[in-house]
């Protein structure tokens, strides 16, 4: 059977690995940022590759017949490395695109281009602001010096960021609208700071902000070239079957 490497980090990557496992030897690669990642009935590996050259060594030694980049929309460096490595080795690459959330007319979004810009805006908010911060662990340190009250949520705790004046909660989607409404009301949240991950599993917080009229500081994606990617797991699977002549 042909061997497919899936660069994971999203719920879609797990679903894709499940979908492909009946036709291919599927390997889901995770960076290792989450203590207890979701894993299914397929092969998996956890940890970085060591840049482009390390990834090229892995692809050659396995050997891998095709790669699907289903990494998180904000894992730009990983996607760049995958693109470079597969191009150098002439290995077929597919890219699974998670569509960004669309602003509803009732939403109050202030869109920014970077995490740094979001931290500056957060610091300039009124003193009594109460921030709900949901940006993952990687960029939390940019908000470390903020004097605003914050409720931070990540999949698992980032010990370095736990300090006085902040409430730290853990949680993994899918989240329910009712629980997000209760969470924001009970903690008197005035602003949400988040990134446009596009995940259906975490959209409930966006809907809750709409209901409660809470402004959102939305961190946009960098150079999101959706035209070159597929947003459908089924399309990726079909293309792989056609590529290897297994669609007959």
Secondary structure as UniProt FT lines:
FT   STRAND          3..7
FT   HELIX           11..20
FT   TURN            21..23
FT   STRAND          25..30
FT   TURN            35..36
FT   STRAND          43..46
FT   HELIX           51..62
FT   STRAND          66..69
FT   TURN            73..74
FT   HELIX           76..89
FT   STRAND          92..96
FT   TURN            105..106
FT   STRAND          109..112
FT   HELIX           115..124
FT   TURN            127..128
FT   STRAND          130..134
FT   TURN            138..139
FT   HELIX           140..143
FT   TURN            144..145
FT   STRAND          149..154
FT   HELIX           159..161
FT   TURN            164..165
FT   STRAND          166..170
FT   HELIX           177..186
FT   TURN            187..188
FT   STRAND          191..195
FT   HELIX           200..202
FT   HELIX           204..212
FT   STRAND          215..219
FT   HELIX           226..228
FT   HELIX           233..243
FT   TURN            244..245
//
